[in-house]
Amino acid sequence: MKYSILLLALVGSIGLTACERQAAAPVVVAVPGPAGATGATGATGDTGSTGNTGNTGNTGSTGSTGETGSTGNTGSTGAAGYDGAKGDTGKAGKTGATGYDGAKGDTGGTVIVVPK
């Protein structure tokens, strides 16, 4: 039933549009007449009002990194430091072992010592 009503409406609209014929409306063309005398110059108009102030511009981009600086001069030599405190005296060392007896020497001649 739903499709039959839709089909009947479609066929009816096609039939009505096929039978109706519209005539084209006549076009009216206006033909200008001869030009008249030039009119007087009008008064100067008022000065227009000042426009609104513009918006603030965008912030610029960050600049590039700077060049590396020069190496500094060599520093001065520092003052001589103070002498440190003297350390404690060490303990006495142990007595060494007794040495070996030496070999017996050759018998020599007599030496005379003359006092001066």
Phi, psi and omega in degrees: 000321182296317182287328182290323178292320179296319180293319179296320179292322179295315180294321180294319181291325177293319180295320181290323181286333180286329184276334186272126180240130181255136179273147179287136181286141180291142182266128179264125180250122180273129180253123181288149178273188180291152182288142178272184180290151180290134180282166180291153179290137181282166179290153179292138182282164179291153177291137180290161180284156180291139180288167179289151177292139181289164179287158178292139181289167179289152177291139179290164180285161181291140181289167180288160178291140181288167179288157178289137181288166179288156178287139181287165178289158178291139181287163179288157178287138181286163179291154180294143180282165178284153175291141179285169179294147180285144179281166178292150177291138181287165178286156180294142179284166179282154179288138181285165179289152180292138182282168179283155175287140181282168178287151183286134183275171178285151178280130184245187180279178184273139180248130180252129180254124180256125179285155183263000000 
